[in-house]
Each structure stands twice: as C-alpha cells, then as structure tokens.
Amino acid sequence: MSVSVTGVGGPGPEEGFPAGSVFISVGSRCTVRTFPHTFSGSPEEVVSLTTLQALTHLKDVLLEKDA
C-alpha cells in the first residue's frame, strides 16, 4: 500500500488551483484511488487536515480490501 498527497497549502493559489486544494491517492497492487479535497485554514492547518484525511482514506481502503 502507498499514500501520496499533492496540492496547494497556501497562502495563495498556485497553478490555477485555490489554496487548500489537495489530492490524496491510495494505491495497492490492484488499484489506485484518488480523492480530491478543498480544505480551509492556514497552510499549517491544511497540512494537518491533509494528513488526517490521508490516514482515513488509507484505513478505509484497507478495510474495503479485507471485506
């Protein structure tokens, strides 16, 4: 399993995406799932929210695989 994140932490927009735009991907040998998000807050808050959401997506994908 792997998890990757990319996006715009802020404080301003970048490459046409507003601050807080984040993409989280979770991959396994069988699939890759990507989840788009838009978080509000300071750059530090966006990083914290991204981390928590990435771990949540990883857990959810792992539980789906076991089901």
GIPE-V729244 format. One record per pair of residues at least 6 apart in sequence whose C-alpha atoms are under 6 Angstrom apart, sorted by the first residue. I is the first residue (numbers start at 1). J is the second residue. D is the distance in Angstrom with one decimal. If there is no record, write none. Layout:
i={I	I}
j={J	J}
d={D	D}
//
This chain:
i={1	1	2	2	3	3	4	4	5	5	6	6	7	7	7	8	8	8	9	9	9	9	10	10	12	13	20	20	20	21	21	22	22	23	23	24	24	25	25	26	26	39}
j={27	28	26	27	25	26	24	25	23	24	22	23	21	22	23	19	20	21	19	20	43	46	19	43	19	19	38	39	40	37	38	36	37	35	36	34	35	33	34	32	33	46}
d={5.5	4.6	5.7	5.1	5.6	4.6	5.8	5.3	5.7	4.5	5.8	5.5	5.5	4.2	6.0	5.1	5.5	5.4	5.6	5.3	4.8	5.8	4.5	5.2	5.3	4.8	5.1	4.6	5.8	5.9	4.5	5.9	5.1	5.7	4.5	5.6	5.1	5.5	4.2	5.7	5.4	5.9}
//
